């Protein structure tokens, strides 16, 4: 499998809105419905204007996942970015998550992001363990923070510090 990690472009909007539907059904990301193509186009534009990272994973010219770092809007929080990612089921378990983590950490250092924050649902042990493996630390847990398909789940807050002085 030849996966390419590259910046998202407006040409990806349609595939992104379609591919995320299955991920939403799994209940492992904080999204209840996909953006429309127009909303996605606007989001891509905003991400570029704000110098945020928005990348996709492409396999055989098909978008199979994304990752993004969204910087704090306030000047006092520009050194912090919120990380979000997802991969389609067919792209999982193939080392792509590791490649995304490495790309993200390199991008953060290059663009002066000192702290990467994320949240992960407690039941998503695969993602939690991947984050731990790549140096993310557990900062706290919000109990019964989400309710999906008749069950509560905890939301775990994690962080990675690019500058570990």
C-alpha positions as CSV (number, residue, x, y, z in Angstrom):
1,X,0.0,0.0,0.0
2,X,1.4,3.4,-1.0
3,X,0.0,6.0,1.3
4,X,0.8,9.7,0.7
5,X,0.4,12.3,3.4
6,X,-0.2,15.8,2.0
7,X,-1.9,19.0,2.7
8,X,-5.7,19.0,2.0
9,X,-6.8,21.0,-1.0
10,X,-10.2,22.2,-2.2
11,X,-10.3,19.3,-4.6
12,X,-10.5,16.9,-1.6
13,X,-13.7,18.5,-0.1
14,X,-16.2,16.0,-1.7
15,X,-14.2,12.9,-0.7
16,X,-13.7,14.2,2.9
17,X,-17.4,14.8,3.4
18,X,-18.2,11.3,2.1
19,X,-15.4,9.3,3.8
20,X,-16.1,10.7,7.3
21,X,-19.6,9.3,7.3
22,X,-18.5,5.8,8.3
23,X,-16.2,7.2,11.0
24,X,-19.1,9.2,12.5
25,X,-21.2,6.0,12.6
26,X,-18.5,4.3,14.7
27,X,-18.8,7.1,17.4
28,X,-15.1,7.5,17.9
29,X,-14.8,11.1,16.8
30,X,-16.5,14.2,18.0
31,X,-18.8,14.8,15.1
32,X,-22.4,13.9,14.6
33,X,-22.8,14.7,10.9
34,X,-20.4,15.5,8.1
35,X,-20.0,19.0,6.7
36,X,-21.6,19.8,3.4
37,X,-19.1,20.2,0.5
38,X,-19.5,24.0,0.7
39,X,-18.9,23.9,4.5
40,X,-15.8,21.8,3.9
41,X,-14.5,24.2,1.3
42,X,-14.9,27.1,3.7
43,X,-13.2,25.1,6.4
44,X,-10.2,24.3,4.2
45,X,-9.9,28.0,3.3
46,X,-10.1,29.0,7.0
47,X,-7.5,26.4,8.0
48,X,-5.1,27.8,5.4
49,X,-5.7,31.5,6.3
50,X,-5.0,30.7,10.0
51,X,-1.8,28.8,9.2
52,X,-3.1,25.6,10.7
53,X,-2.2,22.1,9.6
54,X,-4.8,20.2,7.6
55,X,-3.4,17.1,5.9
56,X,-5.0,14.0,4.3
57,X,-3.9,10.5,3.7
58,X,-4.3,9.5,0.1
59,X,-4.1,5.9,-1.1
60,X,-4.6,5.2,-4.8
61,X,-5.9,8.8,-5.3
62,X,-8.5,8.2,-2.7
63,X,-8.7,10.2,0.6
64,X,-8.6,7.7,3.5
65,X,-8.1,10.0,6.5
66,X,-7.1,13.3,7.8
67,X,-5.2,15.0,10.6
68,X,-5.2,18.6,11.7
69,X,-3.7,21.0,14.2
70,X,-5.9,24.0,15.0
71,X,-3.9,26.7,16.8
72,X,-5.4,28.7,19.6
73,X,-7.2,31.8,18.4
74,X,-6.0,34.1,21.2
75,X,-2.4,35.4,21.0
76,X,-1.7,33.9,24.4
77,X,-2.6,30.5,23.1
78,X,-0.9,30.5,19.7
79,X,1.7,28.0,21.0
80,X,-1.0,25.4,21.6
81,X,-2.9,23.4,19.0
82,X,-5.8,21.0,19.1
83,X,-5.1,17.7,17.3
84,X,-7.8,15.8,15.5
85,X,-7.5,12.8,13.2
86,X,-9.4,9.9,11.6
87,X,-8.7,7.0,9.2
88,X,-11.2,4.9,7.3
89,X,-11.4,1.3,8.6
90,X,-9.6,0.0,5.5
91,X,-6.6,2.3,6.2
92,X,-6.3,1.4,9.9
93,X,-3.7,-1.0,11.2
94,X,-1.2,-0.4,8.4
95,X,1.2,2.0,10.1
96,X,-0.5,5.1,8.7
97,X,-1.3,6.4,12.2
98,X,2.4,6.3,13.1
99,X,3.2,8.3,9.9
100,X,0.5,10.9,10.8
101,X,1.9,11.2,14.3
102,X,5.5,11.8,13.0
103,X,4.3,14.3,10.4
104,X,2.2,16.2,13.0
105,X,5.1,16.4,15.5
106,X,7.5,17.6,12.8
107,X,5.0,20.2,11.6
108,X,4.4,21.4,15.2
109,X,8.1,22.0,15.8
110,X,8.6,23.7,12.4
111,X,5.7,26.1,13.1
112,X,6.4,26.8,16.8
113,X,3.6,24.8,18.3
114,X,4.9,23.9,21.8
115,X,1.9,21.9,23.1
116,X,-0.4,19.6,21.1
117,X,-3.7,18.8,22.9
118,X,-6.2,16.1,22.1
119,X,-9.1,14.3,23.5
120,X,-9.9,10.6,23.0
121,X,-12.8,8.5,24.1
122,X,-11.8,6.0,26.8
123,X,-13.2,3.1,24.8
124,X,-10.9,4.0,21.9
125,X,-7.9,2.1,23.4
126,X,-6.1,1.7,20.1
127,X,-5.9,5.5,19.6
128,X,-5.1,6.1,23.3
129,X,-2.2,3.6,23.1
130,X,-0.9,5.1,19.9
131,X,-0.8,8.6,21.5
132,X,0.9,7.3,24.6
133,X,3.5,5.6,22.4
134,X,4.3,8.9,20.7
135,X,4.8,10.8,23.9
136,X,1.4,12.1,24.8
137,X,0.7,12.3,28.5
138,X,-2.6,11.9,30.2
139,X,-3.7,15.3,31.6
140,X,-7.1,14.3,32.9
141,X,-10.4,12.5,32.4
142,X,-13.9,13.8,32.1
143,X,-16.2,11.1,33.4
144,X,-19.4,10.3,31.4
145,X,-18.6,13.1,29.1
146,X,-20.3,11.6,26.0
147,X,-23.4,9.6,25.4
148,X,-23.5,7.5,22.2
149,X,-25.7,4.6,21.2
150,X,-27.2,4.3,24.7
151,X,-23.8,4.3,26.5
152,X,-21.8,6.8,28.4
153,X,-18.0,7.1,27.8
154,X,-15.2,9.1,29.4
155,X,-13.2,11.7,27.5
156,X,-9.5,11.5,28.1
157,X,-7.4,14.7,27.7
158,X,-3.8,14.2,26.5
159,X,-1.0,16.5,25.6
160,X,2.4,16.3,23.8
161,X,5.1,19.0,24.5
162,X,7.5,19.6,21.6
163,X,9.9,21.5,23.9
164,X,10.6,19.3,26.9
165,X,12.8,21.6,28.9
